[in-house]
């Protein structure tokens, strides 16, 4: 079970670099980043300044498949989110913050907690309240920020989900609802 991660917990760049160099590279066919706080942090460490990881390649591995969208959200919303994200994925953009943002603040929960309206829902962007009825249960989901050491402010992202044995990035799912 994925526990709620402390709001103020942070991953220092040096810790992230040591995780990446400590053999977290996946054996062929293995998932190196489990559905845990440590797994999410190790994955996100690839996008911190100073990481030697290929950010573009790491981002491509986060692209959800049609099955991934449908494992997290019910249809027809799943298909609408996938369609809305297509351009984002084709642009080649990657995750990351500014050069001085060397830490990650992370909130990790289960979709059950968001669906049930538990307090952690307040840690996610407000748009999640609009899609909880379309979410499927039992999925690890995170929102995170790249921040300067000691700061609660930074580049914020949401929608890192662990589904079908791997982490994928499905941000701002409410865009599938239209206006």
PyMOL commands that set and color helices and strands:
alter all, ss='L'
color gray80, all
select helices_A, chain A and resi 13-21+37-45+55-61+66-72+77-91+111-115+119-123+128-134+173-177
alter helices_A, ss='H'
color red, helices_A
select strands_A, chain A and resi 10-11+103-110+140-147+154-163+166-169
alter strands_A, ss='S'
color yellow, strands_A
deselect
rebuild
show_as cartoon
